[in-house]
Amino acid sequence: MSDAQTRLSDFIPYRLAITSNAVSSLISGEYHSEFGLKIPEWRIMAVLGDAGPLTQRDLVRATLMDKVAVNRACKMLGERGLVARTPNDADGRSHHLWLTDEGRAMYDRIWPNALSTYEKIFAALSPAETAKLRALLDKLFNAARAIEGENP
């Protein structure tokens, strides 16, 4: 291992994680204080707002959160009337979840603020750097998934 990789602060997976946490915390500060949502709950709402109705299994795949966190977030959102569920005709063991009208209205209020914070953060990068970062993240994500497939 090279000297550049012997310190945690130089370990890229660690840097990715803390950067992700910093960005998520910055964005979540607004929706937590105003709407009482935690990060997992907002992630579920964001995915449903973008993709439409999904099963909890689909949400686990889309968010890469564990099943317990997704279940807990969905339960809380359901109790607040922000997410509804109906049986999945294709699989009697699961349900489709979607944003209710109240959930969609909240999503529509939060999303522009999340985008604004994103734009402020990413103003530090040029459009070319942002595109390159997106491509590099895709490449790393796909490599991790390929390795995960090799080691089930």
N, C-alpha and C positions, 0 to 999 in steps of 0.2 A: 504494500500500500504506500502511495506517495505521501510526502509530508503535507501536501495540500488536502489530503483526505484523512488525516489523523485527528483533526479537531472537529467536534460536532458542528461548530459554526460554519465550517467549510463543506459539510456533508449536504449535498444538494437535496436529497429527500427531506431532510430536516428543514432546510431553507424554504422548500416548497410548502411544507406543512405550516410553518410559522407565518409565512406570507399569506397563505390562504386564510389562516385564522385571523390575521390582522385585517384583511379585507372584509371577511365575513363579519367580524366584530364591529367594524366601522359601519357597515351597511345595516347590521341588525340593531344597532343602537337606536336608530330611528323607528323601526317597526316594533321593537320591543317596548319602548316607552310609550308610543302613541297607540299601538294596537294590542299590546300584551302577548305578542307572539315570540316564541323561542326560535332559535335557528332551525331545528328540525321541522317545526310546524310551518315556518315560512318556506323551507325547501319543498315540502309537500305541496303547499299552495302554489308555489312558483311552477313546479312541474305540471300540476293539474291545469293551471292557468295557461300554460304553453301547449301542452299535449292533449288536453281534454281527458275524458274518463279513462281511468286505468285501474288495474287490480293492485292490491298491496304488493304482490310479487313483482309487478312491473315497476312499482315505486321503489322497491329495494334495488332493483337493477339500475334504475334511472338516477338514483341519488347516491348509490353505494353506501347507504346507511344500513346498519344491521336491522334484522326483522323486528326486534324488540323496540328499537327507536322509531321505526316506521309505524308499528302498531300503536305505540303510545301517542305519537303525534296525530295519527288518524283518529284515534279515540277522542283526544282533546278537541280536535277540530270539529268532529261530529257533535260532541257535547255542546260546543259553542254555536252550532248551526251553520258552520262555514263549509262543511263537507257533508255530502249525503252519499248513501250507498244503496245499491240494488243488487240482487243476486246475479251472478254471471251465468247466463244460460249455457255457455260452452263448458263450464266447470262448476258444478254445484257446490264445490267446497270454497269458492272464492266469491268476491263481490267486486262490482265496479264502483269506484269512488269518483266523484266530481264535485266541483265547486257549486255551492248553492248560489242563489241570486245575491244573498248577503256576502258570501265568500268571494264571488266575482267582483262585487262592488269594492270590497276591501282590497283585493288583489289589484284592481284598477287604480286604487289610490296609492298603494305601496310601490307598484312597479315603476312609475315615473321617478320616484325618489331614489329607488335602487339604481336606476339607470343614470341619474344625475350624479350620484356618488361614484359610480363606476367611471363615468366620464371624467370626473375630477381626478381620480386616482390614475387613470390611464392617460391623462394629459401629460404625464411624465415621459411617455413613450411617443415616438413618431408613429404615424399610421403604418409605415413599413415595419417598425419594430413590433407593433401590436400584431400584425399579420404573421410575422416570423414567430413570435411567442405562441400564437394560436397553433401554428403548424408544428412547432416543437412539442407543445403539450399534447397534441394529437398523436404525434409519433411516440412519445413516452407512454401515453395511455395505452396505445395499441401494443407496444412492446410488453408492458406489464400484463395485459390481458392474454397475450400469446404465451408468456411464461406461466401464468396462472393455469392456462389450459393444459400445459405440459405436466403440471403438478396439481392434479385435482384433489 
